[in-house]
Amino acid sequence: MQLSLALAQIATHLGDMKANLDKHLDFIKQAKARKADLIVFPELSLTGYALQDIVAGVAHRPVDDDPIFKPLLKASQDLDLVVGFVDEDSRHRFYIASAYLSGGRVLHVHHKVYLPTYALFDEGRFFARGDSVRAFDTRFGRVGMLICEDFWHVSAPYLLWLDGADLFLFSSASPGRGLNEHDKLESAHWVENVNQSYSNFFTSFVAHSNRIGYEDGLNFWGGATVYDPNGDRIAHGPYFEEALTVATLDLNQVRRTRARLPLLRDERTALVQSELNRILSK
């Protein structure tokens, strides 16, 4: 089975939901023209990143009668979508969220679990933390979604792996920071190494969509990537420009890789549980 996966690295307009929705619909149209089955947008793609005190004003619920999600749910009749937004629960807590839309329905919503509140990040002041990391079923198999800082903590993709995810969809709003000895952006170097490592460790597909553009002094670098279960990079988007990167994933590669390298078969989850219980009981 093959999956045509599109990664949309877009420049969002801070707080301008209408402009961002229009850009989503344009990129969805482009992805459809290129025969994509699934398109993945970056973190907070519908709102912009540095929201601070306007968080409540841009929150939306992923339901049929929401003016932002209604056209997106309609568009998901043609291809599956992952979009980034601010979610609000019934107690009026606000979350950085990603929604997976398919066939006019919401299959899954992930709330960002790890909120960086250090250096140039201040998410913990404005958002609530998510409290679950779960895989879910799609027409392409079992999928897991994480948002930016989530995949800097190995426990999150590890839990998705144990929960059956064979395709990891990562989204971020990662700003550019530092240069290494090869004049490559350090933040891009870190993220790409981490994503490739997960594809190796978990013998799974790992796809990452990162935004571009300037916002509140931050410069986001784009650079979408897809790695296969062997750890080989099969797609890479450009840095610092809007782009739609489309890759063809041979989903049968998961079987071939795991037949050769049975890491999942040999994983000792009961041992992990036992040792975690011991550590937490101290």
C-alpha atoms as an extended CHARMM CRD file, in Angstrom:
* protein
*
       282  EXT
         1         1  MET       CA              0.0000000000        0.0000000000        0.0000000000  PROA      1               0.0000000000
         2         2  GLN       CA              1.2510000000        3.4700000000       -0.8610000000  PROA      2               0.0000000000
         3         3  LEU       CA              0.4890000000        6.7910000000        0.7840000000  PROA      3               0.0000000000
         4         4  SER       CA              1.0350000000       10.1080000000       -0.9710000000  PROA      4               0.0000000000
         5         5  LEU       CA              1.8940000000       12.4640000000        1.8920000000  PROA      5               0.0000000000
         6         6  ALA       CA              2.0270000000       16.2610000000        1.5320000000  PROA      6               0.0000000000
         7         7  LEU       CA              3.7700000000       18.4910000000        4.0730000000  PROA      7               0.0000000000
         8         8  ALA       CA              2.6990000000       22.1440000000        3.9580000000  PROA      8               0.0000000000
         9         9  GLN       CA              5.2790000000       24.5300000000        5.4080000000  PROA      9               0.0000000000
        10        10  ILE       CA              3.3820000000       27.7930000000        5.4280000000  PROA      10              0.0000000000
        11        11  ALA       CA              3.7900000000       31.3060000000        6.7830000000  PROA      11              0.0000000000
        12        12  THR       CA              0.8530000000       32.0930000000        9.0350000000  PROA      12              0.0000000000
        13        13  HSD       CA             -0.6240000000       35.4830000000        9.9470000000  PROA      13              0.0000000000
        14        14  LEU       CA             -0.7270000000       36.0100000000       13.6990000000  PROA      14              0.0000000000
        15        15  GLY       CA             -4.3400000000       36.0040000000       14.8620000000  PROA      15              0.0000000000
        16        16  ASP       CA             -5.8010000000       36.3100000000       11.3380000000  PROA      16              0.0000000000
        17        17  MET       CA             -7.9370000000       33.1760000000       11.1660000000  PROA      17              0.0000000000
        18        18  LYS       CA             -9.5680000000       34.0620000000        7.8370000000  PROA      18              0.0000000000
        19        19  ALA       CA             -6.2620000000       34.6150000000        6.0430000000  PROA      19              0.0000000000
        20        20  ASN       CA             -4.8410000000       31.4190000000        7.5150000000  PROA      20              0.0000000000
        21        21  LEU       CA             -7.9320000000       29.4110000000        6.5680000000  PROA      21              0.0000000000
        22        22  ASP       CA             -7.7120000000       30.7050000000        2.9950000000  PROA      22              0.0000000000
        23        23  LYS       CA             -4.0630000000       29.6290000000        2.8420000000  PROA      23              0.0000000000
        24        24  HSD       CA             -4.9800000000       26.1730000000        4.1480000000  PROA      24              0.0000000000
        25        25  LEU       CA             -7.6380000000       25.7850000000        1.4820000000  PROA      25              0.0000000000
        26        26  ASP       CA             -5.2000000000       26.9080000000       -1.2140000000  PROA      26              0.0000000000
        27        27  PHE       CA             -2.5460000000       24.3850000000       -0.1230000000  PROA      27              0.0000000000
        28        28  ILE       CA             -5.2010000000       21.6710000000        0.1470000000  PROA      28              0.0000000000
        29        29  LYS       CA             -6.1810000000       22.4530000000       -3.4500000000  PROA      29              0.0000000000
        30        30  GLN       CA             -2.5330000000       22.1680000000       -4.5140000000  PROA      30              0.0000000000
        31        31  ALA       CA             -2.1400000000       18.8680000000       -2.6370000000  PROA      31              0.0000000000
        32        32  LYS       CA             -5.2800000000       17.4890000000       -4.2380000000  PROA      32              0.0000000000
        33        33  ALA       CA             -3.9720000000       18.4470000000       -7.6940000000  PROA      33              0.0000000000
        34        34  ARG       CA             -0.7890000000       16.5110000000       -6.9030000000  PROA      34              0.0000000000
        35        35  LYS       CA             -2.8510000000       13.4360000000       -5.9160000000  PROA      35              0.0000000000
        36        36  ALA       CA             -1.9590000000       13.5990000000       -2.2200000000  PROA      36              0.0000000000
        37        37  ASP       CA             -3.8640000000       11.3590000000        0.1970000000  PROA      37              0.0000000000
        38        38  LEU       CA             -2.9290000000       13.3070000000        3.3410000000  PROA      38              0.0000000000
        39        39  ILE       CA             -1.6750000000       16.8350000000        4.0130000000  PROA      39              0.0000000000
        40        40  VAL       CA             -0.0170000000       17.8820000000        7.2810000000  PROA      40              0.0000000000
        41        41  PHE       CA              0.1660000000       21.5230000000        8.4070000000  PROA      41              0.0000000000
        42        42  PRO       CA              2.4790000000       22.9330000000       11.1030000000  PROA      42              0.0000000000
        43        43  GLU       CA              1.8260000000       23.6970000000       14.7660000000  PROA      43              0.0000000000
        44        44  LEU       CA             -0.8330000000       26.3970000000       15.3090000000  PROA      44              0.0000000000
        45        45  SER       CA             -1.1660000000       26.7150000000       11.5420000000  PROA      45              0.0000000000
        46        46  LEU       CA             -4.6130000000       28.3210000000       11.7980000000  PROA      46              0.0000000000
        47        47  THR       CA             -3.6290000000       30.9690000000       14.3530000000  PROA      47              0.0000000000
        48        48  GLY       CA              0.0620000000       31.8110000000       14.3530000000  PROA      48              0.0000000000
        49        49  TYR       CA              2.4010000000       31.0370000000       17.2380000000  PROA      49              0.0000000000
        50        50  ALA       CA              3.1130000000       34.0270000000       19.5260000000  PROA      50              0.0000000000
        51        51  LEU       CA             -0.5260000000       34.4470000000       20.5880000000  PROA      51              0.0000000000
        52        52  GLN       CA             -0.0810000000       35.3830000000       24.2580000000  PROA      52              0.0000000000
        53        53  ASP       CA             -3.1070000000       37.4020000000       25.4140000000  PROA      53              0.0000000000
        54        54  ILE       CA             -5.1880000000       36.7230000000       22.2720000000  PROA      54              0.0000000000
        55        55  VAL       CA             -5.3140000000       32.9500000000       22.8730000000  PROA      55              0.0000000000
        56        56  ALA       CA             -8.9710000000       32.9460000000       23.9210000000  PROA      56              0.0000000000
        57        57  GLY       CA             -9.9730000000       35.0520000000       20.9230000000  PROA      57              0.0000000000
        58        58  VAL       CA             -8.6490000000       32.5400000000       18.3610000000  PROA      58              0.0000000000
        59        59  ALA       CA             -9.8530000000       29.3140000000       20.0180000000  PROA      59              0.0000000000
        60        60  HSD       CA            -12.1560000000       27.1280000000       17.9080000000  PROA      60              0.0000000000
        61        61  ARG       CA            -13.7950000000       23.7400000000       18.3250000000  PROA      61              0.0000000000
        62        62  PRO       CA            -13.3400000000       21.1360000000       15.5480000000  PROA      62              0.0000000000
        63        63  VAL       CA            -17.0650000000       20.6660000000       14.8680000000  PROA      63              0.0000000000
        64        64  ASP       CA            -19.3510000000       20.9270000000       11.8270000000  PROA      64              0.0000000000
        65        65  ASP       CA            -20.8890000000       24.2780000000       12.7180000000  PROA      65              0.0000000000
        66        66  ASP       CA            -17.6250000000       26.0620000000       13.4930000000  PROA      66              0.0000000000
        67        67  PRO       CA            -16.9350000000       28.6740000000       10.7710000000  PROA      67              0.0000000000
        68        68  ILE       CA            -13.2560000000       27.7040000000       10.5380000000  PROA      68              0.0000000000
        69        69  PHE       CA            -13.6080000000       23.9390000000       10.7180000000  PROA      69              0.0000000000
        70        70  LYS       CA            -16.6980000000       23.6330000000        8.5280000000  PROA      70              0.0000000000
        71        71  PRO       CA            -14.7840000000       24.1820000000        5.2360000000  PROA      71              0.0000000000
        72        72  LEU       CA            -11.8740000000       22.0860000000        6.4810000000  PROA      72              0.0000000000
        73        73  LEU       CA            -14.1400000000       19.1630000000        7.3220000000  PROA      73              0.0000000000
        74        74  LYS       CA            -15.6930000000       19.5010000000        3.8840000000  PROA      74              0.0000000000
        75        75  ALA       CA            -12.2290000000       19.4900000000        2.2950000000  PROA      75              0.0000000000
        76        76  SER       CA            -11.3680000000       16.3060000000        4.2030000000  PROA      76              0.0000000000
        77        77  GLN       CA            -13.8430000000       14.4480000000        2.0040000000  PROA      77              0.0000000000
        78        78  ASP       CA            -11.1680000000       14.5530000000       -0.7160000000  PROA      78              0.0000000000
        79        79  LEU       CA             -7.9950000000       13.9940000000        1.3190000000  PROA      79              0.0000000000
        80        80  ASP       CA             -7.1060000000       13.6530000000        4.9860000000  PROA      80              0.0000000000
        81        81  LEU       CA             -5.8720000000       16.7360000000        6.8670000000  PROA      81              0.0000000000
        82        82  VAL       CA             -3.8190000000       17.5240000000        9.9480000000  PROA      82              0.0000000000
        83        83  VAL       CA             -4.2670000000       21.1360000000       11.0870000000  PROA      83              0.0000000000
        84        84  GLY       CA             -2.9150000000       23.0830000000       14.0430000000  PROA      84              0.0000000000
        85        85  PHE       CA             -5.2160000000       25.2260000000       16.1720000000  PROA      85              0.0000000000
        86        86  VAL       CA             -6.1210000000       26.4270000000       19.6740000000  PROA      86              0.0000000000
        87        87  ASP       CA             -8.6460000000       24.0750000000       21.2660000000  PROA      87              0.0000000000
        88        88  GLU       CA            -10.9340000000       25.0720000000       24.1340000000  PROA      88              0.0000000000
        89        89  ASP       CA            -12.4950000000       22.5190000000       26.4630000000  PROA      89              0.0000000000
        90        90  SER       CA            -15.7980000000       22.7050000000       28.3540000000  PROA      90              0.0000000000
        91        91  ARG       CA            -14.0510000000       24.2550000000       31.3870000000  PROA      91              0.0000000000
        92        92  HSD       CA            -12.4930000000       26.9880000000       29.2070000000  PROA      92              0.0000000000
        93        93  ARG       CA             -8.9550000000       25.7270000000       29.2570000000  PROA      93              0.0000000000
        94        94  PHE       CA             -6.9560000000       26.3790000000       26.1020000000  PROA      94              0.0000000000
        95        95  TYR       CA             -4.6280000000       23.9080000000       24.4060000000  PROA      95              0.0000000000
        96        96  ILE       CA             -2.1480000000       23.8990000000       21.5600000000  PROA      96              0.0000000000
        97        97  ALA       CA             -3.7470000000       21.1850000000       19.4350000000  PROA      97              0.0000000000
        98        98  SER       CA             -3.5780000000       19.2020000000       16.2090000000  PROA      98              0.0000000000
        99        99  ALA       CA             -6.7000000000       17.6870000000       14.6370000000  PROA      99              0.0000000000
       100       100  TYR       CA             -6.7890000000       14.8120000000       12.1510000000  PROA      100             0.0000000000
       101       101  LEU       CA             -9.7370000000       15.2040000000        9.7710000000  PROA      101             0.0000000000
       102       102  SER       CA            -10.9140000000       12.5020000000        7.3660000000  PROA      102             0.0000000000
       103       103  GLY       CA            -14.0880000000       11.8870000000        5.3910000000  PROA      103             0.0000000000
       104       104  GLY       CA            -15.7890000000       14.9080000000        6.9500000000  PROA      104             0.0000000000
       105       105  ARG       CA            -15.0860000000       13.7100000000       10.5110000000  PROA      105             0.0000000000
       106       106  VAL       CA            -12.5870000000       14.4220000000       13.2700000000  PROA      106             0.0000000000
       107       107  LEU       CA            -10.7000000000       11.1920000000       13.9150000000  PROA      107             0.0000000000
       108       108  HSD       CA             -8.4090000000       12.4710000000       16.6480000000  PROA      108             0.0000000000
       109       109  VAL       CA             -7.3110000000       15.6090000000       18.5030000000  PROA      109             0.0000000000
       110       110  HSD       CA             -3.9380000000       15.7730000000       20.2380000000  PROA      110             0.0000000000
       111       111  HSD       CA             -3.2770000000       18.3690000000       22.9270000000  PROA      111             0.0000000000
       112       112  LYS       CA              0.3720000000       19.3460000000       23.2910000000  PROA      112             0.0000000000
       113       113  VAL       CA              1.7130000000       17.6610000000       26.4070000000  PROA      113             0.0000000000
       114       114  TYR       CA              5.0480000000       19.4250000000       26.9010000000  PROA      114             0.0000000000
       115       115  LEU       CA              4.8940000000       23.2330000000       26.9180000000  PROA      115             0.0000000000
       116       116  PRO       CA              8.3230000000       24.8820000000       26.7160000000  PROA      116             0.0000000000
       117       117  THR       CA              8.5770000000       27.7630000000       29.1350000000  PROA      117             0.0000000000
       118       118  TYR       CA             12.2630000000       28.6090000000       28.9540000000  PROA      118             0.0000000000
       119       119  ALA       CA             14.6310000000       30.7070000000       26.8290000000  PROA      119             0.0000000000
       120       120  LEU       CA             12.4980000000       32.3600000000       24.1130000000  PROA      120             0.0000000000
       121       121  PHE       CA              9.4270000000       30.1610000000       24.8080000000  PROA      121             0.0000000000
       122       122  ASP       CA              6.5600000000       31.1140000000       27.1350000000  PROA      122             0.0000000000
       123       123  GLU       CA              3.7990000000       28.5850000000       26.3820000000  PROA      123             0.0000000000
       124       124  GLY       CA              3.1430000000       27.5400000000       29.9900000000  PROA      124             0.0000000000
       125       125  ARG       CA              1.8310000000       31.0230000000       30.8020000000  PROA      125             0.0000000000
       126       126  PHE       CA             -0.9770000000       30.8570000000       28.2460000000  PROA      126             0.0000000000
       127       127  PHE       CA             -1.8930000000       27.2160000000       27.6260000000  PROA      127             0.0000000000
       128       128  ALA       CA             -2.9650000000       24.1510000000       29.5750000000  PROA      128             0.0000000000
       129       129  ARG       CA             -0.9630000000       20.9520000000       29.2380000000  PROA      129             0.0000000000
       130       130  GLY       CA             -2.4330000000       17.9370000000       27.4710000000  PROA      130             0.0000000000
       131       131  ASP       CA             -2.6590000000       14.7160000000       29.4630000000  PROA      131             0.0000000000
       132       132  SER       CA             -2.6770000000       11.8930000000       26.9180000000  PROA      132             0.0000000000
       133       133  VAL       CA             -0.4770000000       10.4420000000       24.1770000000  PROA      133             0.0000000000
       134       134  ARG       CA             -2.4740000000        7.9980000000       22.0530000000  PROA      134             0.0000000000
       135       135  ALA       CA             -2.3400000000        6.4530000000       18.5890000000  PROA      135             0.0000000000
       136       136  PHE       CA             -5.4770000000        6.1910000000       16.4580000000  PROA      136             0.0000000000
       137       137  ASP       CA             -6.7310000000        4.3210000000       13.4040000000  PROA      137             0.0000000000
       138       138  THR       CA             -6.8940000000        5.8410000000        9.9190000000  PROA      138             0.0000000000
       139       139  ARG       CA             -7.4510000000        4.4330000000        6.4520000000  PROA      139             0.0000000000
       140       140  PHE       CA             -3.6490000000        4.2790000000        6.1430000000  PROA      140             0.0000000000
       141       141  GLY       CA             -3.1120000000        2.3270000000        9.3540000000  PROA      141             0.0000000000
       142       142  ARG       CA             -2.4290000000        3.4260000000       12.9030000000  PROA      142             0.0000000000
       143       143  VAL       CA             -1.0440000000        6.9350000000       13.3220000000  PROA      143             0.0000000000
       144       144  GLY       CA              0.3890000000        9.0430000000       16.1370000000  PROA      144             0.0000000000
       145       145  MET       CA              0.6230000000       12.8430000000       16.3030000000  PROA      145             0.0000000000
       146       146  LEU       CA              2.9570000000       14.9940000000       18.4020000000  PROA      146             0.0000000000
       147       147  ILE       CA              3.5650000000       18.7400000000       18.5400000000  PROA      147             0.0000000000
       148       148  CYS       CA              7.0590000000       20.2440000000       18.6960000000  PROA      148             0.0000000000
       149       149  GLU       CA              8.3710000000       19.9290000000       22.2950000000  PROA      149             0.0000000000
       150       150  ASP       CA              6.4400000000       16.6530000000       22.6380000000  PROA      150             0.0000000000
       151       151  PHE       CA              8.9150000000       14.8790000000       20.3920000000  PROA      151             0.0000000000
       152       152  TRP       CA             11.9100000000       16.2130000000       22.3170000000  PROA      152             0.0000000000
       153       153  HSD       CA             10.8040000000       13.8280000000       25.0960000000  PROA      153             0.0000000000
       154       154  VAL       CA             11.4160000000       10.2420000000       24.0190000000  PROA      154             0.0000000000
       155       155  SER       CA              8.5930000000        8.9720000000       26.2370000000  PROA      155             0.0000000000
       156       156  ALA       CA              5.9550000000       10.4590000000       23.9000000000  PROA      156             0.0000000000
       157       157  PRO       CA              6.9270000000        8.7000000000       20.6440000000  PROA      157             0.0000000000
       158       158  TYR       CA              7.7470000000        5.5700000000       22.6540000000  PROA      158             0.0000000000
       159       159  LEU       CA              4.1730000000        5.4930000000       23.9860000000  PROA      159             0.0000000000
       160       160  LEU       CA              2.7710000000        5.9920000000       20.4910000000  PROA      160             0.0000000000
       161       161  TRP       CA              4.9350000000        3.1380000000       19.2300000000  PROA      161             0.0000000000
       162       162  LEU       CA              3.6700000000        0.8170000000       21.9540000000  PROA      162             0.0000000000
       163       163  ASP       CA              0.1180000000        1.9610000000       21.1590000000  PROA      163             0.0000000000
       164       164  GLY       CA              0.4820000000        0.7540000000       17.5890000000  PROA      164             0.0000000000
       165       165  ALA       CA              1.5760000000        3.8030000000       15.5830000000  PROA      165             0.0000000000
       166       166  ASP       CA              3.5330000000        2.9590000000       12.4360000000  PROA      166             0.0000000000
       167       167  LEU       CA              3.3150000000        6.4930000000       11.0340000000  PROA      167             0.0000000000
       168       168  PHE       CA              4.3650000000        9.4360000000       13.2080000000  PROA      168             0.0000000000
       169       169  LEU       CA              3.1280000000       12.8900000000       12.1840000000  PROA      169             0.0000000000
       170       170  PHE       CA              5.0750000000       15.6700000000       13.8820000000  PROA      170             0.0000000000
       171       171  SER       CA              4.1930000000       19.3600000000       13.5500000000  PROA      171             0.0000000000
       172       172  SER       CA              6.0870000000       22.3320000000       14.8990000000  PROA      172             0.0000000000
       173       173  ALA       CA              6.6510000000       26.0630000000       14.9710000000  PROA      173             0.0000000000
       174       174  SER       CA             10.4110000000       25.7920000000       15.3820000000  PROA      174             0.0000000000
       175       175  PRO       CA             12.3570000000       29.0540000000       15.1890000000  PROA      175             0.0000000000
       176       176  GLY       CA             15.8620000000       29.2160000000       13.8010000000  PROA      176             0.0000000000
       177       177  ARG       CA             18.6380000000       29.2870000000       16.3960000000  PROA      177             0.0000000000
       178       178  GLY       CA             22.4140000000       29.0090000000       16.0270000000  PROA      178             0.0000000000
       179       179  LEU       CA             24.7880000000       27.8150000000       13.3110000000  PROA      179             0.0000000000
       180       180  ASN       CA             27.0110000000       24.7520000000       13.4720000000  PROA      180             0.0000000000
       181       181  GLU       CA             30.5030000000       24.3100000000       12.0540000000  PROA      181             0.0000000000
       182       182  HSD       CA             29.0320000000       23.5460000000        8.6320000000  PROA      182             0.0000000000
       183       183  ASP       CA             26.9990000000       26.7780000000        8.6270000000  PROA      183             0.0000000000
       184       184  LYS       CA             23.8210000000       24.7720000000        9.0070000000  PROA      184             0.0000000000
       185       185  LEU       CA             21.0810000000       26.0270000000       11.2840000000  PROA      185             0.0000000000
       186       186  GLU       CA             21.5020000000       24.2720000000       14.6350000000  PROA      186             0.0000000000
       187       187  SER       CA             17.7730000000       23.9850000000       15.3480000000  PROA      187             0.0000000000
       188       188  ALA       CA             17.2190000000       22.2950000000       11.9630000000  PROA      188             0.0000000000
       189       189  HSD       CA             20.1730000000       19.9780000000       12.5970000000  PROA      189             0.0000000000
       190       190  TRP       CA             18.7940000000       18.9530000000       16.0200000000  PROA      190             0.0000000000
       191       191  VAL       CA             15.2620000000       18.3220000000       14.7920000000  PROA      191             0.0000000000
       192       192  GLU       CA             16.3370000000       16.3360000000       11.7480000000  PROA      192             0.0000000000
       193       193  ASN       CA             18.6660000000       14.1450000000       13.8190000000  PROA      193             0.0000000000
       194       194  VAL       CA             15.9350000000       13.4670000000       16.3710000000  PROA      194             0.0000000000
       195       195  ASN       CA             13.3780000000       12.5510000000       13.7090000000  PROA      195             0.0000000000
       196       196  GLN       CA             15.7860000000       10.2610000000       11.8880000000  PROA      196             0.0000000000
       197       197  SER       CA             16.6730000000        8.5770000000       15.1780000000  PROA      197             0.0000000000
       198       198  TYR       CA             13.0150000000        7.8800000000       15.9400000000  PROA      198             0.0000000000
       199       199  SER       CA             12.4940000000        6.3300000000       12.5120000000  PROA      199             0.0000000000
       200       200  ASN       CA             15.4170000000        4.0140000000       13.3010000000  PROA      200             0.0000000000
       201       201  PHE       CA             14.5220000000        3.2250000000       16.9030000000  PROA      201             0.0000000000
       202       202  PHE       CA             10.8430000000        2.6220000000       16.2010000000  PROA      202             0.0000000000
       203       203  THR       CA             11.1840000000        1.1570000000       12.6700000000  PROA      203             0.0000000000
       204       204  SER       CA              8.3930000000        3.5040000000       11.5820000000  PROA      204             0.0000000000
       205       205  PHE       CA              7.7330000000        6.3870000000        9.1950000000  PROA      205             0.0000000000
       206       206  VAL       CA              8.3900000000        9.8150000000       10.7210000000  PROA      206             0.0000000000
       207       207  ALA       CA              7.0920000000       12.9350000000        8.9450000000  PROA      207             0.0000000000
       208       208  HSD       CA              7.6270000000       16.4960000000       10.1730000000  PROA      208             0.0000000000
       209       209  SER       CA              5.9610000000       19.7380000000        9.0520000000  PROA      209             0.0000000000
       210       210  ASN       CA              7.4170000000       23.0200000000       10.3260000000  PROA      210             0.0000000000
       211       211  ARG       CA              6.2140000000       26.5390000000        9.5820000000  PROA      211             0.0000000000
       212       212  ILE       CA              8.1720000000       29.3930000000        7.9930000000  PROA      212             0.0000000000
       213       213  GLY       CA              8.0660000000       33.1770000000        8.2050000000  PROA      213             0.0000000000
       214       214  TYR       CA              8.7600000000       35.9050000000       10.7560000000  PROA      214             0.0000000000
       215       215  GLU       CA              6.6860000000       36.5420000000       13.8590000000  PROA      215             0.0000000000
       216       216  ASP       CA              7.4070000000       38.5670000000       17.0020000000  PROA      216             0.0000000000
       217       217  GLY       CA             11.1560000000       38.4730000000       16.3550000000  PROA      217             0.0000000000
       218       218  LEU       CA             11.2100000000       34.7380000000       15.5590000000  PROA      218             0.0000000000
       219       219  ASN       CA             12.3020000000       33.3230000000       12.1890000000  PROA      219             0.0000000000
       220       220  PHE       CA             10.8060000000       29.8910000000       11.4380000000  PROA      220             0.0000000000
       221       221  TRP       CA             12.8260000000       27.6790000000        9.1060000000  PROA      221             0.0000000000
       222       222  GLY       CA             10.4970000000       25.1470000000        7.4340000000  PROA      222             0.0000000000
       223       223  GLY       CA             12.5520000000       22.2020000000        6.1680000000  PROA      223             0.0000000000
       224       224  ALA       CA              9.8270000000       19.5110000000        6.1210000000  PROA      224             0.0000000000
       225       225  THR       CA             11.1650000000       15.9400000000        6.2140000000  PROA      225             0.0000000000
       226       226  VAL       CA             10.0270000000       12.3440000000        5.8850000000  PROA      226             0.0000000000
       227       227  TYR       CA             12.0870000000        9.3500000000        7.0640000000  PROA      227             0.0000000000
       228       228  ASP       CA             11.2910000000        5.7190000000        6.3510000000  PROA      228             0.0000000000
       229       229  PRO       CA             11.5270000000        2.7650000000        8.8160000000  PROA      229             0.0000000000
       230       230  ASN       CA             15.1710000000        2.1980000000        7.7960000000  PROA      230             0.0000000000
       231       231  GLY       CA             16.0480000000        5.7360000000        8.8570000000  PROA      231             0.0000000000
       232       232  ASP       CA             16.4940000000        6.8640000000        5.2570000000  PROA      232             0.0000000000
       233       233  ARG       CA             15.3030000000       10.3550000000        4.3550000000  PROA      233             0.0000000000
       234       234  ILE       CA             12.8470000000       10.1930000000        1.4760000000  PROA      234             0.0000000000
       235       235  ALA       CA             11.8250000000       13.8670000000        1.2960000000  PROA      235             0.0000000000
       236       236  HSD       CA             13.1310000000       17.2600000000        2.4000000000  PROA      236             0.0000000000
       237       237  GLY       CA             11.4680000000       20.6300000000        1.9110000000  PROA      237             0.0000000000
       238       238  PRO       CA             13.4040000000       23.8800000000        1.4330000000  PROA      238             0.0000000000
       239       239  TYR       CA             14.4400000000       26.1480000000        4.2720000000  PROA      239             0.0000000000
       240       240  PHE       CA             12.8640000000       29.5810000000        4.8370000000  PROA      240             0.0000000000
       241       241  GLU       CA             10.2440000000       29.5010000000        2.0770000000  PROA      241             0.0000000000
       242       242  GLU       CA              6.6960000000       28.3140000000        1.6640000000  PROA      242             0.0000000000
       243       243  ALA       CA              6.4910000000       24.9340000000       -0.0120000000  PROA      243             0.0000000000
       244       244  LEU       CA              4.3850000000       21.8390000000       -0.4480000000  PROA      244             0.0000000000
       245       245  THR       CA              6.6140000000       18.7760000000       -0.1800000000  PROA      245             0.0000000000
       246       246  VAL       CA              5.0060000000       15.5690000000       -1.4560000000  PROA      246             0.0000000000
       247       247  ALA       CA              6.4700000000       12.1300000000       -0.7620000000  PROA      247             0.0000000000
       248       248  THR       CA              5.3020000000        8.6380000000       -1.6580000000  PROA      248             0.0000000000
       249       249  LEU       CA              5.4450000000        6.2520000000        1.2920000000  PROA      249             0.0000000000
       250       250  ASP       CA              5.5580000000        2.5160000000        0.6300000000  PROA      250             0.0000000000
       251       251  LEU       CA              3.7430000000        1.4070000000        3.7770000000  PROA      251             0.0000000000
       252       252  ASN       CA              4.8880000000       -2.1820000000        3.2090000000  PROA      252             0.0000000000
       253       253  GLN       CA              8.3710000000       -1.0110000000        4.1870000000  PROA      253             0.0000000000
       254       254  VAL       CA              7.3450000000       -1.3190000000        7.8370000000  PROA      254             0.0000000000
       255       255  ARG       CA              6.9080000000       -5.0860000000        7.4140000000  PROA      255             0.0000000000
       256       256  ARG       CA             10.1790000000       -5.5030000000        5.5060000000  PROA      256             0.0000000000
       257       257  THR       CA             12.1700000000       -3.5250000000        8.0570000000  PROA      257             0.0000000000
       258       258  ARG       CA             10.6910000000       -5.2830000000       11.0850000000  PROA      258             0.0000000000
       259       259  ALA       CA             11.2690000000       -8.7010000000        9.5590000000  PROA      259             0.0000000000
       260       260  ARG       CA             14.9460000000       -7.7760000000        9.3640000000  PROA      260             0.0000000000
       261       261  LEU       CA             15.1330000000       -5.8020000000       12.5980000000  PROA      261             0.0000000000
       262       262  PRO       CA             12.5290000000       -7.0620000000       15.1360000000  PROA      262             0.0000000000
       263       263  LEU       CA             12.9690000000       -4.3230000000       17.7500000000  PROA      263             0.0000000000
       264       264  LEU       CA              9.2310000000       -4.0880000000       18.3970000000  PROA      264             0.0000000000
       265       265  ARG       CA              8.9320000000       -7.8650000000       18.8220000000  PROA      265             0.0000000000
       266       266  ASP       CA             11.7040000000       -7.8940000000       21.4140000000  PROA      266             0.0000000000
       267       267  GLU       CA             10.6210000000       -4.7990000000       23.3660000000  PROA      267             0.0000000000
       268       268  ARG       CA             10.1380000000       -5.7310000000       27.0480000000  PROA      268             0.0000000000
       269       269  THR       CA              7.2240000000       -3.4960000000       28.0440000000  PROA      269             0.0000000000
       270       270  ALA       CA              6.5280000000       -5.3670000000       31.2830000000  PROA      270             0.0000000000
       271       271  LEU       CA             10.1320000000       -4.7150000000       32.3470000000  PROA      271             0.0000000000
       272       272  VAL       CA              9.7140000000       -1.0110000000       31.5300000000  PROA      272             0.0000000000
       273       273  GLN       CA              6.5070000000       -0.9010000000       33.5800000000  PROA      273             0.0000000000
       274       274  SER       CA              8.1520000000       -2.6610000000       36.5090000000  PROA      274             0.0000000000
       275       275  GLU       CA             11.1420000000       -0.3510000000       36.5460000000  PROA      275             0.0000000000
       276       276  LEU       CA              8.9860000000        2.7640000000       36.2020000000  PROA      276             0.0000000000
       277       277  ASN       CA              6.8980000000        1.6130000000       39.1500000000  PROA      277             0.0000000000
       278       278  ARG       CA             10.0920000000        1.1510000000       41.1580000000  PROA      278             0.0000000000
       279       279  ILE       CA             11.4150000000        4.6000000000       40.2010000000  PROA      279             0.0000000000
       280       280  LEU       CA              8.1080000000        6.3580000000       40.8910000000  PROA      280             0.0000000000
       281       281  SER       CA              7.7100000000        4.6740000000       44.2610000000  PROA      281             0.0000000000
       282       282  LYS       CA             10.8870000000        6.2690000000       45.6160000000  PROA      282             0.0000000000
